[in-house]
Amino acid sequence: MVTTRIRQRSACTALALTALGAALLATAPAALAATVIEVPSASSTAVAVDYSCDPDAGVTAIQVLVGDPNADHPSAQGTPVTPTCDGGRHRASIALSAAVGGGPLSSGQTVQVRAGLLDENQMVIKGTARVLALE
């Protein structure tokens, strides 16, 4: 009798855990549509930015800064771009212009690229930094 109850309880526990796992998998697409930003490449005139954001993420702009990895200020900055926040993955090409006090950028130069998804107050919601050689 006791053995039967233990088996029934184990079966109920297993069923409950299976239902919980199925519920988590059903809601996974919403979690996977998180705010993401990556920098796959950059040249002396533009930076490619891959990103995704939901409409309710509060993202209003994409901004980039480029410069020597050891410098205390950027050599160039990107013209802010308005993103498409629909949960899908997008690529933006952000044109660069010389920053105040920044030096020229050249092909092959090793730089640090900082990219961010900003809110209406210019606060970074999600950001990334990558050191790479300019194309």
Secondary structure, 3 states (H helix, E strand, C coil): CHHHHHHHHHHHHHHHHHHHHHHHHHCHHHHHCCCEEEEEEECCCEEEEEEECCHHHCCCEEEEEEECCCCCCCCEEECCECCCCCCCCEEEEEEEEECCCCCCCCCCCEEEEEEEEECCCCCEEEEEEEEEECC
